[in-house]
Amino acid sequence: MSHHIVEVKDLRHSYPDGTEALRGVSFTIHHGESVAVIGANGAGKSTLLLHLNGYLPPTAGEVRIGDTPVVRTTLAEVRRTVGMVFQDPDDQLFMPTVGEDVAFGPLNLGLPPGEVERRVAESLARVGAGHLRDKPPYRLSGGEKKRAAIATVLSMSPDILVMDEPTAGLDPFARRQLMGLLREFRHTKIFTSHDLDMVLELCERTIVLREGVVAADGPPREIFRNAELLAACRLEPPFSMQGCPVCGTGGR
Ligand SMILES: Nc1ncnc2c1ncn2[C@@H]1O[C@H](COP(=O)(O)OP(=O)(O)OP(=O)(O)O)[C@@H](O)[C@H]1O
């Protein structure tokens, strides 16, 4: 698969109950870009991400990863390239132990046992979850589950990392650790977040969704300075760009 470009063309998605979650979304993301998809609750962020590796089929329009259209017959190939961390870790963890969950993908790729072991140990260590390896996922706290879910994706060494609200439910230390991990990840990353300070710190580009359409696409700092746009999209600037509530000064 060449270049790992993500191309979304006039993507529309209607759920069976008639909700039009995406109403014509188009953009191109190039290799190595770090892109945050932001927007108010219900704007269509999760729905969009679920199309990037074919968990949802488009009602109309198209998604391509490199030269490959995301369709039923290419799903296995696409999912080797695009690693997806779901919003709810319970959708990702289904084996008796965390270690087996993290090993599941590499084993399915047919990797030799030594390589599987190396990937499991490394992925768990990168999210600070080595000590959780033998635990059943249902015994983990919410933040621990999130970290285990991220490890299941890292163990696949994806070229494109897609994450739905990766820092939701994490304590400040784990959030910082995850941000470090994302910063280190050299390939393309696309994530949704309500954590706009993280977006400001990690991304060079933000796509703003509003009611299923792209309301803005550009550098985060420019977007966060546009008060009119933020208000129309029911967003607020990140804390680090808001002035001091007491003395009214500051804000980067
Ligand atoms: N399975 C479903 N059936 C019907 N409607 C759905 C379904 N899943 C999501 N929706 C609707 O689609 C719209 C977009 O939802 P989506 O989950 O993509 O939003 P979001 O931007 O990720 O929101 P949040 O910030 O709350 O996670 C919402 O109106 C939501 O109610």
The ligand as a Tripos MOL2 file, in Angstrom:
@<TRIPOS>MOLECULE
LIG
   31    33     1     0     0
SMALL
NO_CHARGES

@<TRIPOS>ATOM
      1 N1        -25.9310    3.2820   16.1290 N.pl3     1 LIG1
      2 C1        -26.5190    4.4640   15.9430 C.ar      1 LIG1
      3 N2        -27.8090    4.5420   15.5550 N.ar      1 LIG1
      4 C2        -28.4150    5.7340   15.3540 C.ar      1 LIG1
      5 N3        -27.8050    6.9200   15.5030 N.ar      1 LIG1
      6 C3        -26.5220    6.9010   15.9030 C.ar      1 LIG1
      7 C4        -25.8140    5.6810   16.1450 C.ar      1 LIG1
      8 N4        -24.5430    5.9870   16.5290 N.ar      1 LIG1
      9 C5        -24.4680    7.3380   16.5210 C.ar      1 LIG1
     10 N5        -25.6530    7.8860   16.1390 N.ar      1 LIG1
     11 C6        -25.9640    9.3180   15.9680 C.3       1 LIG1
     12 O1        -25.0970    9.8370   14.9650 O.3       1 LIG1
     13 C7        -24.6890   11.1660   15.3020 C.3       1 LIG1
     14 C8        -23.1770   11.2330   15.3490 C.3       1 LIG1
     15 O2        -22.7330   10.4120   16.4250 O.3       1 LIG1
     16 P1        -21.1850   10.1950   16.7360 P.3       1 LIG1
     17 O3        -21.0920    9.1380   17.7860 O.co2     1 LIG1
     18 O4        -20.4590    9.9860   15.4710 O.co2     1 LIG1
     19 O5        -20.8030   11.6210   17.3390 O.3       1 LIG1
     20 P2        -19.4690   12.1230   18.0540 P.3       1 LIG1
     21 O6        -19.0840   13.3920   17.3810 O.co2     1 LIG1
     22 O7        -18.4650   11.0330   18.0820 O.co2     1 LIG1
     23 O8        -19.9940   12.4480   19.5240 O.3       1 LIG1
     24 P3        -19.2910   12.3530   20.9920 P.3       1 LIG1
     25 O9        -18.4010   13.5620   21.1260 O.co2     1 LIG1
     26 O10       -20.4690   12.4620   21.9130 O.co2     1 LIG1
     27 O11       -18.5630   11.0450   21.0950 O.co2     1 LIG1
     28 C9        -25.3780   11.4980   16.6260 C.3       1 LIG1
     29 O12       -26.5510   12.2220   16.3250 O.3       1 LIG1
     30 C10       -25.7180   10.1460   17.2100 C.3       1 LIG1
     31 O13       -26.8840   10.2110   18.0210 O.3       1 LIG1
@<TRIPOS>BOND
     1     1     2 1
     2     2     3 ar
     3     2     7 ar
     4     3     4 ar
     5     4     5 ar
     6     5     6 ar
     7     6     7 ar
     8     6    10 ar
     9     7     8 ar
    10     8     9 ar
    11     9    10 ar
    12    10    11 1
    13    11    12 1
    14    11    30 1
    15    12    13 1
    16    13    14 1
    17    13    28 1
    18    14    15 1
    19    15    16 1
    20    16    17 2
    21    16    18 1
    22    16    19 1
    23    19    20 1
    24    20    21 2
    25    20    22 1
    26    20    23 1
    27    23    24 1
    28    24    25 2
    29    24    26 1
    30    24    27 1
    31    28    29 1
    32    28    30 1
    33    30    31 1
@<TRIPOS>SUBSTRUCTURE
     1 LIG1         1 GROUP 0 **** ****
